[in-house]
Amino acid sequence: MTQKINTICVCGAGTMGSGIAQVCATAGYKTILYELNEAVLEKAKASIDKGLKFLLSKNKISAEQKQTIESQIVFTNNFTDCIADLYIEAIIENPEIKIKLFNQLSANNQQAIFATNTSSLSVTSIAERLPNPKHLVGVHFFNPAPVMKLVEIVKTKFTDDAVIEMIEFVIKKMGKTPVICNDAPGFIVNRVARPFYIESLRIAEEGLADFETIDRLLENAGFKMGAFKLMDLIGNDINYTVSCSVYEQLNQPAHLQPSYIQQQKVEQGELGVKTGKGYYEYHDLKE
């Protein structure tokens, strides 16, 4: 196994992947951001540049630091460029696609550490189908990755203790707060958060209150953001997928049954901020 992490390859340049790449580079790691889709890769470049310019405007970093961070990142759609000590996967929440990627990466990188940023899939079931399951760990960042401090480190029955120690060191170097947990449906945060979302949706389903009223009451009760605003920010597609995954893995408990309201939002493409409409409208925020 790799004894020291010098280079990190982030696979997937969507919102989460680009954010993680920015975090890695800011921590001083040589960072490779791999993405097949050239348009997504270009959008990631623009997103990282925008994020760093914002930090510069707030005097959080200097112009020299911004340049240094940007110089640490290699953007590529060439798989042969993906040579690293640590691989962080941030692609679609599909176990078969994740497993295929890890097997391709491990073909020439047997000693590397492999991390999945899945928010709901079983890390153990992915590890079972890899040639070196002891080198796989879950590393669950939260969106937006450059801002959110918490990172769940998910350990399977296979994971080598040395891998956990190394990942914990890397996460701390990134300025994040690592929390180690055993692999389980929803890990910690998403398991705890399901009732927050689903009960809010259930109240709306029963016609007891509308989205805005429920959110206003939750915020007045001390929550930083109401459930519907938060689901719109996360993306209804992502939030609904996690709800379905946790529901199935826990053998379909009635209190965690996903909401038909959110299912309809996903089917109608009303995903939230990123599409300009979810439970609320965001015409000014849509990119």
Secondary structure by P-SEA (a helix, b strand, c coil): ccccccbbbbccccaaaaaaaaaaaaaccbbbbbbccaaaaaaaaaaaaaaaaaaaaaccccaaaaaaaaaacccccccccccccbbbbbccccaaaaaaaaaaaacccccbbbbbccccccaaaaaaaccccccbbbbbbccccccccbbbbcccccccaaaaaaaaaaaaaacbbbbbbcccccccccccaaaaaaaaaaaaaaccccaaaaaaaaaaacccccaaaaaaaacaaaaaaaaaaaaaaacccccccccaaaaaaaaaccccccccccccccccccc
